[in-house]
Amino acid sequence: MTITIIPSRASGQQRIPASKSAMQRACAAALLHTGTTIIHNPGHCNDDLAALSVIQHLGATVQNNGQSLVIASKGVVPVSNQLDCGESGLGIRMFTPIAALSTTPLTITGSGSLVTRPMHFFNDILPQLGVQVASTNGYLPISITGPLQPAAISIDGSLSSQFLTGLLMAFGAVVTRPVTITAHHLKSRPYIDLTLGLMRHFGAQVTHEDYARFTLLPRTDLRHTTIPYTVEGDWSSASFLLVAGAVGGDVTVEGLRLDSAQADKAVLTALEAASAKLSITDTHIRVTGGGLTAFQFDATDCPDLFPPLAVLAAQCEGTSVISGVGRLAHKESNRAITLQEELGKMGIRIDLQGDLMVIPGKAVLHGAVVQSRHDHRIAMACAIAALGADAPVTIEGAEAVGKSYPDFWTHCKALGIAVREA
């Protein structure tokens, strides 16, 4: 799919889609809950659909009532020995230990960039928990045979917090006595807060000591009950529309929780640091453009903000510095290099200095043909950057937005952005 963005001004109001981070976790919690779960405001991006497919292959039934999903489960009872996580990094890292609660031999696969992401973690950790594991030199597909038996272990949390999320949810579902997980060098702590909050909503009992030592106790007995859960709006998706307002528009977004544990809520901190004009209430956030200044921002715990913030920095007066580049190597693409190359085609200069991304501001943006590299956030970043170009920008592989924000192009049009499909 090819999209062309005609330089234009984003203006208007838009409701933000459901958080895929929360939606996928809710699917896992619904599977592990022996009873019924009603998910309100469910997401429908590709990663969400992959999560729903996985839990159905693991024995859950899903009924779509339009504005909600009714999920019934008896726990992890596989009805297939093949699980496809699509392109979801969270999905593969979260559902692998959960699936391992079963004694059924299972093969877990994925597609796209997921097959190039390292999964050596499972080879190292799952055998310590009684699970037989076979992989392709640490890459997909992965074959596992459980059952997983919770035990005190130590893990390296520096690559991704998603591995810890999977272990916490699997342990929390079956522990019969206190068990601890020690996490070293844990990254993306806000995402662990999201996991812990959802687990507690479903009856799990878990505490932590400064995100280094997690203790799980037997869960509260909520079997055969109905648990409602409402998926909050997605701060990751919202970040692109908020930046669209900041770089010369007037955009209002709705559907976000200001008390959210999502890491990408930190986009507000970055916008404030860049002197963006913000109006924030309990129901909406409005951003208007003009007067942007260079900023410094640490994105170590929220690496998905690099693409929109790189676009923001290019429109600021002065040179901005974003740290945390080391978190970008194993995304849908190597995002640091991809941003440098694709935004570079439009005239945005990005210098990579170790863990720092240095971006001189006031770039003169040109029309160009860019590629998403099958990365949803690259496609969206190029679209927002194109608003200030001197000629149309054509984005090849624009369908990549379906991974997290399938309505992105429709919402862009609703905000007055000139979008042409080819």
WOMO-V86785 format. One record per run of one state. SS is the DSSP state (H for helix, E for strand, - for the rest). FROM is the first residue (numbers start at 1). LEN is the number of residues. If there is no record, write none. Layout:
ss=SS from=FROM len=LEN
ss=SS from=FROM len=LEN
This chain:
ss=- from=1 len=1
ss=E from=2 len=5
ss=- from=7 len=4
ss=E from=11 len=5
ss=- from=16 len=2
ss=E from=18 len=1
ss=- from=19 len=1
ss=H from=20 len=13
ss=- from=33 len=2
ss=E from=35 len=6
ss=- from=41 len=5
ss=H from=46 len=12
ss=- from=58 len=3
ss=E from=61 len=4
ss=- from=65 len=3
ss=E from=68 len=6
ss=- from=74 len=8
ss=E from=82 len=3
ss=- from=85 len=4
ss=H from=89 len=11
ss=- from=100 len=6
ss=E from=106 len=4
ss=- from=110 len=2
ss=H from=112 len=5
ss=- from=117 len=3
ss=H from=120 len=10
ss=- from=130 len=2
ss=E from=132 len=5
ss=- from=137 len=2
ss=E from=139 len=7
ss=- from=146 len=7
ss=E from=153 len=4
ss=- from=157 len=5
ss=H from=162 len=13
ss=- from=175 len=4
ss=E from=179 len=6
ss=- from=185 len=4
ss=H from=189 len=13
ss=- from=202 len=3
ss=E from=205 len=5
ss=- from=210 len=3
ss=E from=213 len=5
ss=- from=218 len=8
ss=E from=226 len=5
ss=- from=231 len=2
ss=E from=233 len=1
ss=- from=234 len=1
ss=H from=235 len=12
ss=- from=247 len=3
ss=E from=250 len=5
ss=- from=255 len=8
ss=H from=263 len=11
ss=- from=274 len=3
ss=E from=277 len=4
ss=- from=281 len=3
ss=E from=284 len=5
ss=- from=289 len=4
ss=E from=293 len=1
ss=- from=294 len=2
ss=E from=296 len=3
ss=- from=299 len=4
ss=H from=303 len=12
ss=- from=315 len=2
ss=E from=317 len=1
ss=- from=318 len=1
ss=E from=319 len=5
ss=- from=324 len=1
ss=H from=325 len=4
ss=- from=329 len=6
ss=H from=335 len=10
ss=- from=345 len=6
ss=E from=351 len=3
ss=- from=354 len=2
ss=E from=356 len=5
ss=- from=361 len=7
ss=E from=368 len=4
ss=- from=372 len=4
ss=H from=376 len=13
ss=- from=389 len=4
ss=E from=393 len=4
ss=- from=397 len=1
ss=H from=398 len=6
ss=- from=404 len=4
ss=H from=408 len=7
ss=- from=415 len=3
ss=E from=418 len=4
ss=- from=422 len=1
